[in-house]
Amino acid sequence: MPKMEAIVEAFDPNVIHPDFRLWLTAMPSPQFPVAVLQNAVKMTLEPPKGLKNNVNGSMLGFSDEFYEECNKPNEYKKMLMALCWFHAVMQERRKFGPLGFNIAYDFSNSDRDCSITQLRVFLSKYDTVPFKVIHELTGDVTYGGRITDDWDRRTMNCLLADYVQEAALTEGYQFSKDVNYVQPPLGEHKDYLKVVAEWPIQPHPEAFGLHENADITCAQNEVKDLFETVLSLQPRVSTGAGKSREDVIDEAAETLLNKMPAPWLMLDICKWYPIMYDESQNTVLQQECMRYNKLLGQMASTLKDVRKALKGLVVMSSELDALSTSLYNNQVPAMWESKAYPSLKPLVLWQEDLIRRCVFVDDWVQNGLPATFWVSGFFFPQAFLTAILQNFARKAQIGIDTVSLEMRNQKVKNCADPVPELERPAEGAIIWGLFLEGCAWSVEDHTLCESRPKELFTAFVPVWLAPVQFRVKPEPAKTFMCPCYKILTRKGVLSTTGHSTNFVCTFEVPTAVDPNHWVKRGVALFLALAY
């Protein structure tokens, strides 16, 4: 990139041929030279917004002659409509954020064109429609080649299975529960365009397999992005209350310092909870205290330094300047995020959450192992889960690789109870503090159910994590394999090991309907919300 920038800057208009043009195609990249962008004419190619416009844009590229290129034109027309619908759904689900896909993939028209070419070739080669071949090539190869998250791959395959199947060849087949989107009758190219033109401009979330609450999530994501951009562009001026920017930052730093919990003395922790062979949770407690102490120490030192820098007692470095800007904008500073647990909360709520977490750990320190565990209070909950397996394996003198956790949902009257009163089990641990997105938990039926309108997140029932050796897997048709994350972004990978910093584990949740229904709903569990 620097070499290209130097070449472009060296262009001499008096020497270069007047018809010379340099064409560059690239994906968005922060490494692209700004000087080249400023001197260039920029063009972008984005997919049409909306299911109707997207499918219509795909259909405009076809013709009656195009349909006749395949020796099975009737099946070809039906599957073309199904693949165009699938392509539009894959692109449009991105606007719902993590509810649609964990990662916003850039599916392009080339993916659609490649799938259509493969469809035409294999329809001509086989006597019948090779649904399995088309599904494998379109899903795992063409579109799956871009997908890097296993849960996104599961969502994509569930969607594709609904569209690439024998039932999709019949007239009137519904692509979704929304009655507007059905397989049209056989006809000419203009007939298909006419059918698409009658679709509603604003699709219902049900067209994507999502709940109606997904529209609220989509609107919130757009507003959040807009406000973050506005916030980053605001000038550094005094507030209307008469306080200067420096006064606001100094007051915020002072408030944070006064409310900050005191760190634990690790010598006392190691004395009271020594590392023991038969109690791995002592090790977990020591590690939690060390992690929180590191974060609290970083906060205390940087807050004191920024207050001194505001008074001119120390140099205002770039790091302290970024810290002061974050305090002014009510954002968690990047200096703390590198030492902290993942969180999407604004600074004020983040501090309250930190205090609550420290209270949870301190209660463990003062009163011993709790009866139930607030799993959201752990800095690294994966260590806690491993300790449960270790304790059971060491007690039974068996290999830990033969032990797994069985999720046994507890029967309670209300999932929203702040601290459930349950007895400590003989083996394993009872955890609480989880949240569901995309659906709700029915206390009466003891299964997943549809979300109520305008309830984006609901509390999940306390779960007994029971260690079991050689556990029998639950029945797939009645069990939804639900991913559990720390925060709502559903992504994050450690650069050292490649493991996710956000994904915790997979919960086996009972369901009365097809598990694929919840897959398309984007259902997931979370340890913490953004508010």
VEXDREN-2710 file (C-alpha; in Angstrom, 1 decimal):
% VEXDREN-2710
k/r/px/py/pz
1/MET/0.0/0.0/0.0
2/PRO/2.8/2.6/0.8
3/LYS/4.5/1.7/-2.5
4/MET/1.2/2.2/-4.4
5/GLU/0.7/5.5/-2.7
6/ALA/4.1/6.7/-3.7
7/ILE/3.5/5.6/-7.3
8/VAL/0.2/7.5/-7.5
9/GLU/1.7/10.6/-6.0
10/ALA/4.5/10.5/-8.6
11/PHE/2.0/10.7/-11.5
12/ASP/2.9/13.7/-13.6
13/PRO/-0.1/15.0/-15.7
14/ASN/2.3/16.5/-18.2
15/VAL/3.9/13.1/-19.0
16/ILE/1.1/10.6/-18.5
17/HIS/-1.1/9.8/-21.6
18/PRO/-4.4/11.7/-21.4
19/ASP/-6.4/8.4/-21.8
20/PHE/-4.6/6.6/-19.0
21/ARG/-6.8/5.5/-16.0
22/LEU/-5.9/3.4/-13.0
23/TRP/-8.7/1.2/-11.8
24/LEU/-8.5/-0.2/-8.3
25/THR/-11.0/-2.7/-6.8
26/ALA/-10.8/-3.3/-3.1
27/MET/-12.8/-4.3/0.0
28/PRO/-13.0/-1.6/2.8
29/SER/-9.6/-1.6/4.5
30/PRO/-8.1/0.8/7.1
31/GLN/-4.7/0.3/5.4
32/PHE/-5.9/1.9/2.1
33/PRO/-4.0/5.2/1.6
34/VAL/-6.1/8.2/2.4
35/ALA/-4.3/10.3/-0.2
36/VAL/-5.3/7.9/-3.0
37/LEU/-8.9/8.0/-1.9
38/GLN/-9.0/11.8/-1.8
39/ASN/-7.7/12.0/-5.4
40/ALA/-9.9/9.2/-6.8
41/VAL/-13.4/9.0/-8.1
42/LYS/-15.0/6.5/-5.8
43/MET/-17.8/4.0/-6.8
44/THR/-19.5/1.4/-4.6
45/LEU/-21.7/-1.5/-5.5
46/GLU/-24.2/-2.4/-2.8
47/PRO/-27.1/-4.8/-2.9
48/PRO/-30.6/-3.3/-3.1
49/LYS/-32.2/-2.8/0.3
50/GLY/-35.2/-4.9/1.0
51/LEU/-36.2/-8.5/0.0
52/LYS/-38.4/-7.2/-2.8
53/ASN/-35.7/-5.0/-4.4
54/ASN/-33.1/-7.7/-3.9
55/VAL/-35.0/-10.5/-5.5
56/ASN/-36.2/-8.2/-8.3
57/GLY/-32.6/-7.2/-9.0
58/SER/-31.7/-10.8/-9.3
59/MET/-34.6/-11.6/-11.6
60/LEU/-33.9/-8.7/-13.9
61/GLY/-30.8/-10.5/-15.0
62/PHE/-32.8/-13.4/-16.3
63/SER/-34.8/-13.9/-19.5
64/ASP/-37.0/-16.5/-21.3
65/GLU/-33.9/-17.5/-23.3
66/PHE/-31.9/-17.9/-20.0
67/TYR/-34.6/-20.4/-18.7
68/GLU/-34.3/-22.5/-21.8
69/GLU/-30.5/-23.0/-21.3
70/CYS/-31.3/-25.9/-19.0
71/ASN/-33.0/-29.1/-20.2
72/LYS/-35.4/-29.0/-17.3
73/PRO/-36.8/-25.5/-17.6
74/ASN/-39.7/-26.0/-15.2
75/GLU/-37.5/-27.2/-12.3
76/TYR/-34.9/-24.6/-13.3
77/LYS/-37.4/-21.8/-12.9
78/LYS/-38.6/-23.1/-9.5
79/MET/-35.1/-23.5/-8.1
80/LEU/-34.0/-20.2/-9.5
81/MET/-36.7/-18.5/-7.5
82/ALA/-35.7/-20.4/-4.4
83/LEU/-32.0/-19.5/-4.8
84/CYS/-32.7/-15.9/-5.4
85/TRP/-34.9/-15.8/-2.3
86/PHE/-32.1/-17.5/-0.3
87/HIS/-29.6/-15.0/-1.5
88/ALA/-31.8/-12.1/-0.5
89/VAL/-32.5/-13.5/2.9
90/MET/-28.7/-14.1/3.5
91/GLN/-28.0/-10.5/2.7
92/GLU/-30.9/-8.9/4.5
93/ARG/-30.4/-10.8/7.7
94/ARG/-27.2/-8.8/8.3
95/LYS/-29.2/-5.6/9.1
96/PHE/-30.5/-7.4/12.3
97/GLY/-27.0/-7.5/13.7
98/PRO/-26.0/-10.6/15.7
99/LEU/-29.6/-11.7/15.7
100/GLY/-29.3/-12.4/12.0
101/PHE/-25.7/-13.6/11.8
102/ASN/-22.9/-13.4/14.5
103/ILE/-20.6/-11.8/11.9
104/ALA/-21.8/-9.5/9.1
105/TYR/-20.5/-11.4/6.0
106/ASP/-20.2/-9.7/2.6
107/PHE/-22.2/-12.1/0.4
108/SER/-22.0/-10.8/-3.2
109/ASN/-23.7/-11.3/-6.5
110/SER/-20.9/-13.6/-7.5
111/ASP/-22.1/-16.1/-4.8
112/ARG/-25.6/-16.0/-6.3
113/ASP/-24.3/-16.3/-9.9
114/CYS/-22.0/-19.2/-9.0
115/SER/-24.9/-21.1/-7.3
116/ILE/-27.1/-20.6/-10.3
117/THR/-24.4/-21.9/-12.7
118/GLN/-23.9/-25.0/-10.5
119/LEU/-27.7/-25.4/-10.5
120/ARG/-28.0/-25.4/-14.3
121/VAL/-25.0/-27.8/-14.7
122/PHE/-26.3/-30.4/-12.3
123/LEU/-29.9/-30.2/-13.3
124/SER/-28.7/-31.0/-16.9
125/LYS/-26.6/-33.9/-15.7
126/TYR/-29.1/-35.7/-13.4
127/ASP/-32.4/-37.3/-14.3
128/THR/-34.0/-35.9/-11.1
129/VAL/-33.3/-32.7/-9.2
130/PRO/-30.1/-33.4/-7.1
131/PHE/-31.2/-31.5/-3.9
132/LYS/-28.4/-32.9/-1.8
133/VAL/-25.7/-31.9/-4.4
134/ILE/-27.2/-28.4/-4.8
135/HIS/-27.5/-28.0/-1.0
136/GLU/-23.8/-29.1/-0.4
137/LEU/-22.4/-26.9/-3.2
138/THR/-24.4/-23.8/-2.5
139/GLY/-24.3/-24.0/1.3
140/ASP/-21.0/-25.5/2.3
141/VAL/-18.9/-24.3/-0.7
142/THR/-20.3/-21.2/-2.3
143/TYR/-21.8/-19.3/0.7
144/GLY/-20.2/-21.4/3.4
145/GLY/-16.7/-20.5/2.1
146/ARG/-17.2/-17.0/3.5
147/ILE/-18.7/-18.2/6.8
148/THR/-16.2/-18.5/9.7
149/ASP/-18.5/-19.1/12.6
150/ASP/-20.0/-22.5/13.2
151/TRP/-23.3/-21.2/14.6
152/ASP/-23.7/-19.0/11.4
153/ARG/-23.1/-22.1/9.3
154/ARG/-25.8/-23.9/11.2
155/THR/-28.2/-20.9/10.6
156/MET/-27.3/-20.8/6.9
157/ASN/-27.9/-24.6/6.4
158/CYS/-31.3/-24.4/8.2
159/LEU/-32.4/-21.6/5.9
160/LEU/-31.1/-23.4/2.8
161/ALA/-32.8/-26.6/3.7
162/ASP/-36.2/-24.9/3.7
163/TYR/-35.7/-23.6/0.1
164/VAL/-33.7/-26.4/-1.6
165/GLN/-36.1/-29.3/-1.2
166/GLU/-38.7/-31.1/-3.2
167/ALA/-41.6/-29.2/-1.7
168/ALA/-40.2/-26.0/-3.0
169/LEU/-40.9/-27.2/-6.6
170/THR/-44.7/-27.1/-6.0
171/GLU/-46.8/-24.0/-6.7
172/GLY/-47.8/-22.1/-3.6
173/TYR/-45.0/-23.4/-1.5
174/GLN/-44.4/-20.8/1.3
175/PHE/-40.8/-19.7/1.7
176/SER/-41.6/-18.5/5.1
177/LYS/-44.6/-18.2/7.4
178/ASP/-45.4/-14.9/5.9
179/VAL/-48.1/-15.6/3.3
180/ASN/-46.9/-13.0/0.9
181/TYR/-43.8/-15.0/-0.2
182/VAL/-44.8/-18.2/-2.1
183/GLN/-43.5/-20.1/-5.0
184/PRO/-45.3/-18.5/-8.1
185/PRO/-46.9/-20.6/-10.8
186/LEU/-44.9/-21.5/-13.9
187/GLY/-44.9/-18.7/-16.5
188/GLU/-42.7/-16.5/-18.6
189/HIS/-40.1/-14.1/-17.3
190/LYS/-42.4/-11.1/-17.2
191/ASP/-44.8/-13.2/-15.0
192/TYR/-42.2/-13.7/-12.4
193/LEU/-41.3/-10.0/-12.3
194/LYS/-45.0/-9.2/-11.9
195/VAL/-45.3/-11.5/-8.9
196/VAL/-42.2/-10.0/-7.2
197/ALA/-43.6/-6.5/-7.9
198/GLU/-46.6/-7.3/-5.8
199/TRP/-44.6/-8.1/-2.7
200/PRO/-44.7/-5.6/0.2
201/ILE/-41.9/-3.0/0.2
202/GLN/-41.3/-3.4/4.0
203/PRO/-40.9/-7.1/4.8
204/HIS/-42.1/-8.6/8.1
205/PRO/-39.3/-10.2/10.2
206/GLU/-41.2/-13.4/9.9
207/ALA/-40.0/-13.5/6.2
208/PHE/-36.4/-14.1/7.6
209/GLY/-37.6/-16.6/10.2
210/LEU/-37.3/-13.9/13.0
211/HIS/-39.7/-12.7/15.6
212/GLU/-41.4/-9.4/15.2
213/ASN/-39.2/-8.0/18.0
214/ALA/-36.3/-8.2/15.5
215/ASP/-37.6/-4.9/13.9
216/ILE/-36.9/-3.2/17.3
217/THR/-33.4/-4.7/17.4
218/CYS/-32.7/-3.5/13.9
219/ALA/-33.9/0.1/14.7
220/GLN/-31.9/0.2/17.9
221/ASN/-28.7/-0.9/16.0
222/GLU/-29.1/1.8/13.4
223/VAL/-29.7/4.5/16.1
224/LYS/-26.8/3.3/18.1
225/ASP/-24.4/3.5/15.1
226/LEU/-25.7/7.0/14.3
227/PHE/-25.3/8.3/17.8
228/GLU/-21.8/6.8/18.2
229/THR/-20.8/8.7/15.0
230/VAL/-22.3/11.9/16.3
231/LEU/-20.6/11.5/19.6
232/SER/-17.2/10.9/18.0
233/LEU/-17.7/14.2/16.0
234/GLN/-18.8/16.5/18.9
235/PRO/-16.5/19.5/19.5
236/ARG/-14.6/19.8/22.8
237/VAL/-16.6/22.8/24.2
238/SER/-17.9/23.7/27.6
239/THR/-21.3/22.3/28.7
240/GLY/-24.3/24.4/29.0
241/ALA/-24.4/24.2/32.8
242/GLY/-21.4/26.4/33.0
243/LYS/-18.9/23.7/33.8
244/SER/-15.9/23.3/31.5
245/ARG/-15.0/20.0/29.9
246/GLU/-12.1/19.6/32.3
247/ASP/-14.4/20.1/35.3
248/VAL/-16.8/17.4/34.1
249/ILE/-13.9/14.9/33.5
250/ASP/-12.4/15.7/37.0
251/GLU/-15.8/15.1/38.7
252/ALA/-16.3/11.8/36.8
253/ALA/-12.8/10.6/37.8
254/GLU/-13.4/11.6/41.4
255/THR/-16.7/9.8/41.5
256/LEU/-15.2/6.6/40.1
257/LEU/-12.4/6.7/42.6
258/ASN/-14.7/7.2/45.6
259/LYS/-17.0/4.3/44.5
260/MET/-14.2/1.9/43.6
261/PRO/-14.0/-1.3/45.6
262/ALA/-10.9/-2.1/47.6
263/PRO/-8.7/-4.8/46.1
264/TRP/-8.3/-8.1/47.9
265/LEU/-5.1/-9.0/49.8
266/MET/-3.9/-12.1/47.8
267/LEU/-1.9/-13.4/50.8
268/ASP/-5.1/-13.7/52.8
269/ILE/-7.0/-15.2/49.9
270/CYS/-4.2/-17.9/49.4
271/LYS/-4.3/-18.6/53.2
272/TRP/-8.1/-18.9/53.4
273/TYR/-8.6/-20.7/50.1
274/PRO/-5.4/-22.7/49.4
275/ILE/-4.9/-24.7/46.2
276/MET/-6.3/-28.1/47.0
277/TYR/-6.5/-31.3/45.0
278/ASP/-10.2/-32.0/46.0
279/GLU/-11.5/-28.4/45.6
280/SER/-10.6/-26.7/42.3
281/GLN/-13.0/-23.8/43.0
282/ASN/-10.3/-22.4/45.4
283/THR/-8.1/-22.0/42.4
284/VAL/-10.9/-20.3/40.5
285/LEU/-11.5/-17.9/43.4
286/GLN/-7.8/-17.0/43.5
287/GLN/-7.7/-16.3/39.8
288/GLU/-10.9/-14.2/39.9
289/CYS/-9.4/-12.0/42.7
290/MET/-6.2/-11.6/40.8
291/ARG/-8.0/-10.5/37.6
292/TYR/-10.3/-8.1/39.4
293/ASN/-7.3/-6.7/41.4
294/LYS/-5.4/-6.0/38.1
295/LEU/-8.4/-4.1/36.7
296/LEU/-9.0/-2.1/39.9
297/GLY/-5.3/-1.3/40.1
298/GLN/-5.3/-0.1/36.5
299/MET/-8.4/2.1/37.1
300/ALA/-7.0/3.6/40.3
301/SER/-3.6/4.6/38.8
302/THR/-5.0/6.0/35.5
303/LEU/-7.8/8.0/37.2
304/LYS/-5.3/9.6/39.6
305/ASP/-2.9/10.4/36.6
306/VAL/-5.7/11.9/34.5
307/ARG/-6.7/14.2/37.4
308/LYS/-3.1/15.3/37.8
309/ALA/-2.8/15.8/34.1
310/LEU/-5.9/18.1/34.1
311/LYS/-4.2/20.3/36.7
312/GLY/-0.9/20.3/34.8
313/LEU/1.0/18.3/37.3
314/VAL/1.9/15.5/34.9
315/VAL/2.1/15.4/31.1
316/MET/-1.2/14.7/29.3
317/SER/-0.1/11.7/27.2
318/SER/-2.2/10.4/24.3
319/GLU/-3.4/7.5/26.5
320/LEU/-4.6/9.9/29.2
321/ASP/-6.2/12.1/26.6
322/ALA/-8.2/9.2/25.2
323/LEU/-9.1/8.2/28.8
324/SER/-10.4/11.8/29.5
325/THR/-12.4/11.7/26.3
326/SER/-14.0/8.4/27.3
327/LEU/-14.9/9.8/30.7
328/TYR/-16.5/12.8/29.1
329/ASN/-18.5/10.6/26.7
330/ASN/-19.6/8.2/29.4
331/GLN/-17.7/5.3/27.7
332/VAL/-15.5/2.7/29.1
333/PRO/-11.8/3.7/28.3
334/ALA/-9.8/1.4/26.0
335/MET/-7.1/1.3/28.7
336/TRP/-9.5/-0.5/31.0
337/GLU/-11.1/-2.7/28.4
338/SER/-7.8/-4.4/27.7
339/LYS/-7.7/-5.5/31.4
340/ALA/-11.4/-5.9/31.9
341/TYR/-14.1/-8.5/31.1
342/PRO/-16.1/-8.1/27.9
343/SER/-19.0/-5.6/28.3
344/LEU/-21.2/-3.3/26.2
345/LYS/-22.5/-1.1/29.0
346/PRO/-21.9/2.6/29.2
347/LEU/-19.4/3.8/31.9
348/VAL/-21.9/4.5/34.6
349/LEU/-23.7/1.2/34.3
350/TRP/-20.3/-0.6/33.8
351/GLN/-19.1/0.8/37.1
352/GLU/-22.3/-0.4/38.9
353/ASP/-21.8/-3.8/37.3
354/LEU/-18.2/-3.9/38.4
355/ILE/-19.2/-3.1/42.0
356/ARG/-21.9/-5.9/41.9
357/ARG/-19.3/-8.4/40.6
358/CYS/-16.9/-7.5/43.4
359/VAL/-19.6/-7.9/46.0
360/PHE/-20.3/-11.4/44.6
361/VAL/-16.6/-12.4/44.8
362/ASP/-16.3/-10.8/48.3
363/ASP/-19.3/-12.7/49.6
364/TRP/-17.6/-15.9/48.4
365/VAL/-14.4/-14.8/50.2
366/GLN/-16.1/-13.9/53.5
367/ASN/-18.8/-16.6/53.7
368/GLY/-17.3/-19.5/51.8
369/LEU/-18.6/-21.4/48.7
370/PRO/-22.1/-20.0/47.8
371/ALA/-25.1/-22.3/47.4
372/THR/-25.8/-20.9/44.0
373/PHE/-23.5/-19.0/41.7
374/TRP/-24.2/-15.8/39.8
375/VAL/-22.5/-16.9/36.6
376/SER/-22.5/-13.4/35.2
377/GLY/-20.2/-12.2/38.0
378/PHE/-17.2/-14.4/36.9
379/PHE/-14.4/-12.7/35.1
380/PHE/-13.6/-16.0/33.3
381/PRO/-16.6/-18.4/33.7
382/GLN/-15.0/-21.1/31.6
383/ALA/-12.6/-21.8/34.4
384/PHE/-15.5/-22.2/36.8
385/LEU/-17.1/-24.8/34.5
386/THR/-13.8/-26.7/34.2
387/ALA/-13.5/-26.7/38.0
388/ILE/-16.8/-28.5/38.3
389/LEU/-15.6/-31.3/36.0
390/GLN/-12.3/-31.5/37.9
391/ASN/-13.9/-31.8/41.3
392/PHE/-16.2/-34.6/40.1
393/ALA/-13.4/-36.5/38.2
394/ARG/-11.0/-36.3/41.1
395/LYS/-13.6/-37.4/43.6
396/ALA/-14.6/-40.4/41.6
397/GLN/-11.0/-41.1/40.4
398/ILE/-12.0/-41.1/36.7
399/GLY/-10.7/-39.4/33.6
400/ILE/-11.9/-35.9/33.2
401/ASP/-12.3/-36.5/29.4
402/THR/-15.1/-39.0/30.2
403/VAL/-17.1/-36.4/32.2
404/SER/-19.5/-33.7/30.8
405/LEU/-22.0/-31.3/32.2
406/GLU/-25.7/-32.1/32.0
407/MET/-27.9/-29.0/32.1
408/ARG/-30.9/-29.6/34.3
409/ASN/-33.2/-26.6/34.3
410/GLN/-34.7/-25.9/37.7
411/LYS/-38.4/-25.4/38.4
412/VAL/-39.1/-22.0/39.8
413/LYS/-42.1/-19.8/40.1
414/ASN/-40.4/-16.8/38.5
415/CYS/-37.3/-16.6/36.4
416/ALA/-36.8/-12.9/37.2
417/ASP/-36.0/-13.5/41.0
418/PRO/-32.8/-11.6/41.8
419/VAL/-31.3/-14.5/43.9
420/PRO/-33.1/-17.8/43.7
421/GLU/-33.3/-19.7/47.0
422/LEU/-32.1/-23.2/46.1
423/GLU/-30.2/-25.8/48.0
424/ARG/-26.6/-26.6/47.0
425/PRO/-26.5/-29.9/45.1
426/ALA/-24.2/-32.7/46.2
427/GLU/-22.4/-32.6/42.8
428/GLY/-22.0/-29.7/40.3
429/ALA/-23.4/-26.2/40.8
430/ILE/-26.5/-24.2/40.3
431/ILE/-26.0/-21.1/38.2
432/TRP/-28.4/-18.2/37.5
433/GLY/-28.2/-14.7/35.9
434/LEU/-28.6/-15.8/32.2
435/PHE/-30.7/-14.0/29.6
436/LEU/-32.5/-15.2/26.5
437/GLU/-32.7/-13.3/23.2
438/GLY/-35.1/-14.4/20.4
439/CYS/-37.5/-16.3/22.6
440/ALA/-38.6/-16.7/26.2
441/TRP/-38.8/-19.5/28.8
442/SER/-42.2/-20.9/29.8
443/VAL/-42.2/-21.6/33.6
444/GLU/-45.5/-23.5/33.3
445/ASP/-44.5/-25.8/30.3
446/HIS/-40.8/-26.0/31.2
447/THR/-39.8/-25.3/27.6
448/LEU/-38.9/-22.5/25.2
449/CYS/-41.7/-20.3/23.9
450/GLU/-42.2/-17.2/21.7
451/SER/-41.1/-13.8/23.0
452/ARG/-43.8/-11.4/24.2
453/PRO/-44.1/-8.2/22.0
454/LYS/-41.4/-5.6/22.8
455/GLU/-39.6/-7.9/25.2
456/LEU/-36.2/-8.3/23.5
457/PHE/-34.5/-10.1/26.4
458/THR/-36.0/-12.3/29.1
459/ALA/-34.5/-14.0/32.2
460/PHE/-33.6/-17.6/31.9
461/VAL/-34.3/-20.3/34.6
462/PRO/-31.6/-21.3/37.0
463/VAL/-29.6/-24.3/35.7
464/TRP/-28.0/-27.2/37.6
465/LEU/-24.7/-28.1/36.0
466/ALA/-24.5/-31.7/36.9
467/PRO/-21.3/-33.6/36.0
468/VAL/-22.1/-37.0/34.5
469/GLN/-19.8/-39.7/33.2
470/PHE/-20.5/-41.2/29.7
471/ARG/-23.6/-39.1/29.4
472/VAL/-26.3/-40.1/26.9
473/LYS/-27.0/-37.3/24.5
474/PRO/-30.5/-35.9/24.6
475/GLU/-33.0/-36.5/21.8
476/PRO/-32.1/-34.0/19.0
477/ALA/-35.8/-33.4/17.9
478/LYS/-36.7/-32.2/21.4
479/THR/-33.5/-30.4/22.3
480/PHE/-32.2/-27.0/21.1
481/MET/-28.4/-26.7/21.2
482/CYS/-28.3/-23.1/22.4
483/PRO/-25.0/-21.1/22.4
484/CYS/-24.2/-19.0/25.4
485/TYR/-22.1/-15.8/25.2
486/LYS/-20.8/-13.3/27.6
487/ILE/-22.1/-10.2/25.7
488/LEU/-24.5/-9.5/22.9
489/THR/-22.0/-9.2/20.1
490/ARG/-21.6/-13.0/19.8
491/LYS/-18.0/-12.8/18.5
492/GLY/-14.4/-12.3/19.7
493/VAL/-11.4/-14.6/19.3
494/LEU/-8.2/-14.9/21.3
495/SER/-5.2/-14.1/19.2
496/THR/-3.0/-16.6/21.1
497/THR/-5.1/-19.8/21.1
498/GLY/-7.9/-19.1/18.5
499/HIS/-10.6/-19.8/21.1
500/SER/-13.5/-17.4/21.5
501/THR/-13.2/-14.8/24.3
502/ASN/-17.0/-14.4/24.2
503/PHE/-18.4/-17.9/23.7
504/VAL/-18.9/-19.7/27.0
505/CYS/-20.5/-23.1/26.3
506/THR/-23.5/-24.8/24.6
507/PHE/-26.7/-25.3/26.6
508/GLU/-29.1/-28.1/25.9
509/VAL/-32.5/-26.5/26.2
510/PRO/-35.8/-28.5/25.9
511/THR/-38.2/-27.4/23.1
512/ALA/-41.7/-28.5/22.1
513/VAL/-41.2/-27.4/18.5
514/ASP/-38.6/-28.1/15.8
515/PRO/-35.1/-26.9/17.1
516/ASN/-34.5/-25.3/13.6
517/HIS/-37.3/-22.9/14.4
518/TRP/-35.2/-21.4/17.2
519/VAL/-32.1/-21.5/15.0
520/LYS/-33.7/-19.2/12.5
521/ARG/-35.0/-17.0/15.3
522/GLY/-31.3/-16.4/16.3
523/VAL/-31.9/-17.6/19.9
524/ALA/-28.9/-17.4/22.2
525/LEU/-28.1/-17.1/26.0
526/PHE/-26.1/-14.3/27.4
527/LEU/-24.4/-13.5/30.7
528/ALA/-24.8/-9.8/30.5
529/LEU/-26.8/-7.2/28.6
530/ALA/-26.0/-3.8/27.3
531/TYR/-28.0/-2.0/30.0
END
